[in-house]
Amino acid sequence: MTDCQTGSTGKASWLVADSVSRPPGLPTYSHGCDCQPPSAGIKMKNLLRLAFAMLALGLLSPALAGPDIARVALEQYAESLGLSRDDIAEVEVTDHYRTRHNGVEHVWLRQRIDGLPVALGLTNVNIGTGGRIWSINSRFAASALDRTNAREPSLSARQALARYAELRRLEFDDSVIRARSEDGERHIYHGGSLADGDIPVQLAWLEHEGRLHLVWDMAVDERGRPDWFNAFIDAHSGELLKAVNWTQESGYRVFAKPLEHPGEGPDTLVMSPADPQASPLGWHDTGSNQYTDTRGNNVWAQEDTAANNSGGRRPDGGAELLFDFPIDLNSQQPPAYENFAITNLFYWNNILHDVLWHYGFDEPAGNFQVNNFGLGGLGNDQVMADAQDGSSTNNANFSTPPDGQRPRMQMFIWTAPGGNPAQLVITEPESSAGNWNVTGATWGAAIGDPGTSGGLELVSDGSSNPDQGCSALLGFTPGNIALVRRGSCEFGLKALLAEQAGAGAVIIVNNDGGNGTISMGIGEFGSQVTIPVAMIGDQSGSSIISNLNDETAGTLIRAGSQQLNRDSDLDAGVIAHEYGHGLSIRLTGGPSTSSCLFGQEQAGEGWSDFLGLWITAKASDLEDQPRGIGSYLIFQENIPGATIRPAPYIRDMSINPLTYDRVRTAGPGGVSIPHGVGTVYNTILWDLYWNLVNRYGFDEDFYTGSGGNNILMQLVVDSLKLQPCGPTFVSNRDAMLLADQIAYAGANQCEIWEAFARRGVGVNASDGGSSSNISGIAEDFTLPEACELPQLIPGLDLKIEATIAGDPVESPVAVGDQIDHLVTIENTGNVDLVQLELTSGFDPALDCNRPLDQTLEAAGAISCTATVEVSQDKIDAGQAIVRQVTVTAPDPTASHGDDLLARAINVIQVEEAAPALSLLKRVSPQAFAGAGDVLSYSFVLENTGNVSLDQIELDDPMLGGLVACPQDRLAPGESMTCGPLKYTVSSNDLAAGSIVNEAAISARAPSGEATSASDAVIARDDDVYADRFEEDA
């Protein structure tokens, strides 16, 4: 950009950058300037002063061009937008147009920082007639200069394209070449094997996880696919930070993530949600078949109302793959919205597939796909998801055979309990006003419509627990609705005593600390009760009681319209729960075994509950918020923590008191097997969830985020792979700790221990020796000593990277290749390390950028380099180039001299041995005239292979057998000449008219493999013929 004041190239705040036409994805760039000419009669400074004055009135001079007005407005409102002058110092206009019918000018400005555009960093200013500013909407990055990383890229543009091809599993070869460059930071590449058209690539900044990352911004119209992605590859790490698909190829009307069920929000139309890495062909393409219905590579979803598992009807989205089917939950029974239900089931199965792929439930780990793209594992095992299955009601299930066989998910309709939900409707006081869900008793009078109305009154029987109403009530007001706390006596007795005191209805307040309700037994006295009776959750009831006064009145009512059944296909938590069985079964014991979750202690239901809660978690969730399973399907979605489990999931042990000992007593009289046992296990996981979210925060990116929620999912998936067949709570705890050591260098050991120990799986807990011996369980709440002290976490890591000319080594290597090795020693802990010792097999030795005997600070690193040239000896020996490095340091947290140790090994294969040998035989002169003529024979031997050859022998029977040569060993490409040897023409030769002479050579490669070659010449009395003849000079 040319500075109009100086005429030099530099930054300017108020210069207009015209838009130029470029290929899609390549942003426009500023060129030249659009300044007021000196003859305009007004200086820019004065113009801005006038503009600011008019801006205070919401007007700007219509004499100003729209982009000028937009810049003035941005300058004026920068502070209120959270922007500094540096943030808006480099601004360019990307678009400027006027809407015809209302005259509004729309100006789009792009932020530039340090000479580069900020991708998606746009501000739009909407200007009315007369220069009025209607609105300013900014996506500029605040404090941008302070948050950028290195300005010079570590990866070239072509390397970034290669990385994109790798991530998207696209072909990338020498046909992808640079067509032209505008400068060193903006290029156009021929698409070649990668794209159907040219690929614009430019350096830019992208705001990601609190920083501005230097990225290669590219637009790739993928060859042979409908996808056209604007992708942003980190110019240092090669990570795909963001990708926007310009092709809106599919749409699904669903209850989208992270909604758990319809009670949490409305249905929406979601466009193109397939993850480009986990599902590179989208959700409807297997590579060999493309579908327009609810079939694809990851799941086939269909109805199975006939309960025959034969593949029922599927909705069709047409060529546009638009699955936009209506639903009305206020009037429709599930069969009426079958298309929507199947679509929702298809959507959530694919979401779960794509999300879990990023955590390692991928092709080699046995995930569910038709086509595994050659990445390992067995294919043809997509999920067969049956919606509104007719074989049962009020349930759901998932069957998981070994890898390569299709699992089946069956989702059932849940029947309504009869009528609309019963409610206590309170209109005043305002603090208690609302429709409070209650559960009616199966005895007493039915809760009807218009219901029972009256003042709300807390009972008192004069005892030490007066509000439990277990004796005759004192001073109760006849006609009121009695509020009675649960406890000390039968429900039926409480209700009967309230009725005898004149109550018009009874509401019993639960006492479980949560907000669930139970089915109240009739007991000895319930049959005598003739008024309506209901139970309200503890939290709701206690809230009403705390605000109770003489004005509080309500109506106990159940609306008269028939309640509609519900469909588990709409409950993402239940869908995820069932999918979780496939996850835990495929990973425990390996993909080819489906029988390793056995015994009374197996926690399969717990992992499934965890996946259901995790995938529907939200940033707004609170630690003290109870979460249940299946609340929508039991018609209690408005009751916090309502659940089909023994307790809601919450860290508060007064609400969820479950510990490991409850597994010991599982079965009749205790928690159920397996669901109750699973509840105990997921109680631990949910405690751990909050430990990690509280430490690292919550990341709404379920796929590749870095929050505590993401870390725990990684630990869960990894621990499933690490645990033994037939796991127990103790063995899974140990697998979780090991997973953390491997993935996070043990950074979360104490968070894990705290969650397990507080629920009884502490250091000294015993699982009784197997998953089938629950009677031998002994719980323990002991934490490791290290977790009881201020947490110091040592960590040492080591890695080796090998490159040739800056590119990663692609084996095999050849003679002469220069391999650059980079060894990085990292302190991955939070405590300094000293006295590092490095042992390596590098020759030449490693050269490090700092002395190893100095302190290596927490999170610090040391880099060491060495270069090796591939020698012929390596090729001859067929030996891989192996470089092993070990580094140790005293463990600063250990009291008995233990060392931290990290070891890394790098293996580079050399090219395969290919011994070969050639022989060229020469004769001179070319012809003979008579007996006694002398012919001279010479031999050229050449090693045409890639390994050295020795034990070379040349045999020419006509010339006397073995021929002496100057050496018996040849290096690759080396040759030698043997001879000449003389031969005198005989009368017999003259009579025969020709002399046929053949020679042969043999040699051995270093591996012992023999190789040979031969050559022959035929001499006649007038000429010489040879297959590979050369005449001597």
JOZIVEN-V464864 format. One record per pair of residues at least 6 apart in sequence whose ideal C-beta (glycine too) atoms are under 7 Angstrom apart, sorted by the first residue. I is the first residue (numbers start at 1). J is the second residue. Records with the same first field share a line. If there is no record, write none. Layout:
I->J, J
This chain:
1->9, 12, 15, 17, 30, 33
2->9, 32, 33
3->10, 12
4->15, 33, 35
11->89, 90
13->88, 89
14->44, 71
15->33, 34, 35
16->33, 34, 67, 93
17->30, 31, 92, 93
18->31, 34
19->28, 93, 94, 95
20->28, 29, 31
22->28, 200
23->198, 200
24->219
25->200, 218, 219, 230
26->200, 202, 219
27->94, 110, 117
28->94
30->92
36->42, 44, 47
48->72
50->61
51->60, 61, 64, 72
52->72, 76
54->60, 61, 131
55->72, 73, 76, 133
58->132, 133
59->130, 131, 132
60->69, 72, 131, 133
61->131
62->130, 131
64->131
66->96, 105, 107, 127
67->93, 96, 107
69->127, 131
70->107, 109, 125, 127
71->91
73->125, 133, 136
74->88, 91, 109, 123, 125, 136
75->88
77->136
78->85, 88
81->138
82->142
83->138, 140, 142
84->143
86->145
87->111, 140, 141, 142, 144
88->140
90->112, 113
91->109, 111, 112
92->109, 110, 112
93->107, 109
94->108, 110
95->108
96->105, 107
97->106
98->104, 105
99->106
103->128, 129
104->126, 127, 128, 134
105->127
106->124, 126
107->124, 125, 127
108->122, 124
109->122, 123, 125
110->117, 121, 122
111->118, 121, 140, 141
112->118
113->144, 145, 148, 205, 212
114->145, 148, 151
116->203, 204, 205
117->204
118->141, 144, 204, 205
119->204, 205, 206, 215, 217, 232
120->139
121->139, 140, 141
122->139
123->136, 137, 138, 139, 140
124->137
125->133, 136
126->134, 135
127->133, 134
128->134
141->207, 212
144->212
147->211, 212
148->205, 212
149->211, 213, 214, 236
150->214, 236
151->214
153->203, 214, 235, 236
154->235, 236
155->235, 236, 238
157->187, 201, 216
160->201, 216, 218, 233, 235
161->176, 189, 194, 199, 201, 218
162->172
163->233, 238
164->218, 220, 231, 233
165->171, 172, 194
167->240, 277
168->222, 276, 280
169->280, 373
170->194, 222
171->193, 194
172->193, 194
173->192, 193
175->190, 192, 193
176->189, 190, 192, 193, 194
177->189, 190, 192
178->187, 189
179->188, 189, 190, 198
180->188
181->187
185->202, 203
186->202
187->201
188->198, 200
189->198, 199, 201
190->198
191->197, 198, 199, 223
193->223
194->220, 223
195->220, 221, 222, 223
196->221, 223
197->221
199->218, 219, 220
200->218, 219
201->216, 218
202->217
203->214, 216, 235
204->215, 217
205->212, 213, 214
206->213, 215, 232, 241, 242
208->241, 242
209->706
213->234, 241
214->235, 236
215->232, 233, 234, 235, 241
216->233, 235
217->232
218->231, 233
219->230
220->229, 231
221->228
222->228, 229
226->247, 249
227->245, 247
228->246, 247
229->243, 244, 245, 276
230->244, 246
231->240, 243
232->241, 242
233->240
234->241
243->276
245->272
248->271, 272
249->272, 282, 321
250->272, 282, 283, 284, 321
251->269, 270, 271, 322, 323, 324
252->270, 323, 343, 347
253->267, 269, 323, 324, 325, 340, 343
254->267, 270, 343, 344, 347
255->261, 262, 267, 344, 570, 572
256->268, 270
257->351, 572, 615
258->615, 616, 617, 618
259->265, 572, 616
260->571, 572, 573, 616
261->570, 571, 572, 573, 632, 637
262->329, 570, 632
263->632, 637, 638
267->327
269->324
273->351
274->282, 283, 350, 354
275->354, 703
278->353, 354, 357, 358
279->297, 298, 350, 354
281->287, 297
283->296, 298, 350
284->290, 291, 292, 295, 296, 321
285->296, 297
286->296, 297, 370, 371
287->371
292->316, 317, 318, 319, 321
293->314, 315, 316, 317
294->301, 302, 314, 315, 342, 343, 346
295->314
297->369, 370, 371, 382
298->349, 350, 353, 368, 369, 382, 383
299->346, 349, 350, 382, 383, 385
300->382, 384, 385
301->314, 342, 345, 346, 349, 385, 387
302->311, 312, 313, 314, 342, 386, 387
303->312, 313, 338, 342, 387, 388
304->312, 386, 389, 390
305->312, 388, 390
306->312, 390
307->389, 390, 391
309->386, 408
314->342
315->323, 325, 339, 342, 343
317->323
323->343
325->339, 340, 343
327->337, 340
333->564, 565
334->341, 388, 413, 565, 567
335->388
338->388
341->387, 388, 567, 569, 570
342->387
344->569, 570
345->385, 387, 411, 569, 575
346->385
348->572, 575
349->383, 385, 579
352->576, 579, 615
353->367, 368
355->615, 702, 703
356->583
357->367
358->703, 704
359->713, 714, 717
360->717, 718
361->367, 583, 587, 717
363->369, 372, 373, 375, 376, 377
364->375, 376, 377
365->377, 587, 591
366->377, 403, 586, 591
368->381, 382, 383, 407, 582
369->379, 381, 382
370->379, 380, 382
371->379
372->379
377->403, 591
378->403, 404
380->404
381->403, 404, 405, 406, 407
382->406
383->407, 409
384->406, 407, 408
385->409
386->408, 409, 410, 411
387->411, 569
388->413, 567, 569
389->410, 411, 412
391->410
392->412
393->412, 413, 414, 415
394->412, 414, 415
395->412
396->410, 411, 412, 568, 574, 578
397->410, 578
398->407, 409, 578, 579, 581, 582
399->407, 408
400->407, 581, 582, 585, 586, 594
401->407, 594
402->591, 592, 593, 594
403->586, 591, 592
407->582
409->578
411->568, 569
412->568
413->565, 567
414->565, 566, 568, 633
415->565
416->563, 564, 565
417->635
418->563
419->558, 562, 563
420->558, 559, 561, 563
421->437, 635
422->438, 439, 440, 447, 534, 558
423->435, 436, 437, 438, 557
424->436, 438, 507, 536, 554, 556
425->435, 554, 555, 557
426->432, 433, 434, 436, 552, 554
427->433
428->551
429->547, 549, 551, 552
431->547
432->544, 547, 552
436->536, 540
437->636, 638, 639
438->507, 534, 535, 536
439->517, 534, 535
440->447, 534, 558
441->520, 533, 534
443->522, 526, 527, 529
444->495, 526, 529, 530, 531, 532, 533
445->530, 531, 532
446->532
447->532, 534, 556, 557, 558
448->558
449->557, 558, 559, 560
450->557
451->555, 556, 557
452->481, 504, 505, 532, 555, 556
453->555
454->479, 480, 481, 504, 553
455->477, 480, 552, 553
456->480, 481, 483, 544, 548, 552, 553, 554
457->476, 477, 480, 482, 483
458->467, 483, 545, 548
459->467, 469, 473, 476, 482, 483, 484, 498
460->466, 467, 473, 474, 475
461->469, 470, 471, 472, 473, 474
462->474
463->470, 471
465->487, 488
467->484, 485
468->484, 485, 487, 488
469->484, 494, 497, 498
470->488, 489, 493, 494
472->497
473->497, 498, 501
476->482, 501, 502, 503
478->502
479->502, 504
480->503, 504
481->503, 504, 505, 507, 554, 556
482->498, 503, 506
483->507, 509, 541, 545
484->494, 498, 506, 508, 509
485->509, 511
486->508, 509, 510, 511
487->511
490->523, 524, 525
491->508, 520, 521, 523, 526
492->522, 523, 524, 525, 526, 529
493->523, 525
494->506, 508
495->506, 526, 529, 533
496->525, 528, 529
498->506
499->529, 530, 531
503->531
504->531
505->531, 532, 556
506->531, 533
507->534, 536, 556
508->520, 535
509->536, 538, 541, 542
510->516, 517, 518, 535, 536, 537, 538, 541
511->538
512->538
513->538, 654, 655
514->537, 538, 539, 626, 641, 648, 655
515->537, 538, 539, 540, 626, 639, 640, 641, 642
516->537, 639, 641, 642, 643, 648
517->535, 536, 537
518->535
520->535
532->556
534->556
537->639
539->640
566->632, 633
568->574, 633
571->632, 633
572->615, 616
573->612, 613, 616, 629
574->612, 630, 633
576->611, 612, 615
577->608, 609, 611, 612, 629
578->608
579->611
580->607, 608, 611, 612
581->604, 608
583->607, 611
584->597, 604, 607, 720
585->594, 597
587->717, 720, 721
588->596, 597, 720, 723, 725, 727
589->596, 725
596->725, 726
597->604
598->726, 771
599->726, 770, 771, 772
600->666, 673, 677, 771, 772, 774
601->663, 677, 728, 729, 767, 771, 774
602->674, 727, 771
603->677, 678, 681, 729, 732
604->674, 678
605->674, 675, 677, 678
606->678, 679, 681, 682, 685
607->716
609->629, 678, 679, 682
610->682, 685, 716
612->629
613->627, 649, 686
614->709, 713
615->702
617->709
619->698, 700
623->651, 690
624->650, 652
625->640
626->640, 641, 648, 649, 650, 655
627->641, 648, 649
628->641, 642, 643, 645, 648
629->643, 644, 645
630->643, 644
631->637, 639, 642, 643
634->642, 644
636->642
641->648
645->675, 679
646->658, 671, 676, 679
647->656, 658, 679
648->655, 656
649->656, 682, 683, 686
650->656
651->687, 690
656->683
658->679, 680, 683, 759
659->759, 760, 779
660->680, 729, 759, 760, 761, 765, 777, 779
661->760, 777, 779
662->670, 671, 680
663->677, 680, 729, 774, 777
664->774, 775, 777
666->673, 676, 677, 774
667->673
671->677, 679, 680
681->729
683->759
684->755, 756, 759, 761
687->755, 758, 759
688->712, 751, 752, 755
689->709, 712
691->751, 754, 755
692->708, 711, 712, 748, 751
693->707, 708, 709
695->708, 751
696->707, 708, 711
697->707, 708
698->707, 708, 709
699->705, 706, 707, 709, 710
711->744, 748
714->743
715->736, 739, 740
718->739, 742, 743
719->732, 735, 736, 739
722->735, 738, 739
723->731, 732, 735
724->731
726->770, 771
727->771
728->767, 771
729->761, 767
730->761, 765, 767
733->756, 761
736->752
737->749, 752
740->746, 747, 748, 749, 752
745->795, 797, 828, 829
746->793, 795
747->793
750->787, 791
753->783, 784, 787
754->783, 787
756->762
757->781, 782, 783
758->781
760->779, 780, 781
762->780, 781, 782, 783
763->780, 782, 783, 784
764->780, 782
765->778, 779, 780
766->776, 777, 778
767->777
768->774, 775, 776, 777
769->776
786->893
792->830, 831, 893
793->829, 830
794->829, 831, 891, 892, 893, 900
795->827, 828, 829
796->827, 828, 833, 887, 889, 900, 902
797->826, 828, 902
798->825, 885, 887, 902, 903, 904
799->824, 904
800->821, 823, 883, 885, 904, 906
801->822
802->809, 819, 821, 906, 908
803->809, 820
804->817, 818, 819
809->819, 908
811->908, 909
812->909, 910, 911, 912
813->819, 870, 908, 910, 911
814->870, 911
815->870, 871, 872, 875
816->869, 870
817->870
818->867, 869
819->867, 868, 870, 881, 908
820->865, 867
821->865, 866, 883, 906
822->863, 865
823->846, 864, 885
824->861, 863
825->836, 861, 862, 887
826->861
827->833, 856, 857, 858, 859, 860
829->858
830->858
831->858, 892, 893
832->855, 856, 857, 858
833->856, 889, 892
834->855, 889, 890
835->853, 889, 890
836->852, 856, 887, 889
837->887, 888
838->852, 885, 887
839->886
840->846, 884, 885
841->883, 884
842->866, 883
844->866
845->866
846->864, 865, 866
847->864, 865, 866
848->862, 863, 864
849->862, 863
850->862
852->862
856->862
868->881
870->910
872->948, 971, 972
874->881, 910
875->910, 911, 913, 946, 947
876->947, 948, 1006
877->1006
878->910, 913, 1007
879->910
880->907, 908, 909, 910
881->908, 910
882->905, 907
883->906
884->905
885->904
886->901, 903
887->902
888->899, 900, 901
889->899, 900
890->899
891->898, 899, 900
911->946
913->946, 947, 1005, 1007
914->945, 946
915->945, 947, 949, 1005, 1009, 1011
916->944, 945, 1011
917->943, 944, 949, 1001, 1003, 1011, 1012, 1013
918->942, 944, 1013
919->939, 941, 999, 1001, 1013, 1014, 1015
920->940, 1015, 1028, 1030
921->937, 939, 999, 1015, 1016, 1017, 1026
922->938, 1030, 1032
923->935, 937, 1017, 1019, 1024
924->936, 1031, 1032
926->1023, 1024, 1031
927->1020, 1021, 1022, 1023, 1024
928->935, 985, 1019, 1021
930->990
931->985, 986, 987, 990
932->984, 985
933->985
934->982, 984
935->983, 985, 1019
936->980, 982
937->959, 979, 980, 981, 983, 997
938->977, 979, 980
939->954, 963, 977, 978, 979, 999
940->975, 977
941->952, 954, 965, 970, 975, 976, 978, 1001
942->975
943->949, 970, 971, 972, 973, 974
945->972
946->972
947->972, 1005, 1006
948->969, 970, 971, 972, 1006
949->969, 970, 1003, 1004, 1005, 1011
950->968, 969, 1003, 1004
951->968, 1003, 1004
952->965, 968, 969, 970, 1001, 1003
953->962, 1001, 1002
954->962, 963, 965, 978, 999, 1001
955->961, 962, 999, 1000
956->963, 999
958->997
959->981, 983
963->978, 979, 981
965->976, 978
966->976
967->976
970->976
989->995
990->1021
993->1020, 1021
994->1018, 1019, 1020
995->1019
996->1016, 1018
997->1016, 1017
998->1014, 1016
999->1014, 1015
1000->1012, 1014
1001->1012, 1013
1002->1010, 1012
1003->1011
1004->1010
1005->1011
1015->1027, 1028
1016->1027
1017->1024, 1026, 1029
1018->1024, 1025
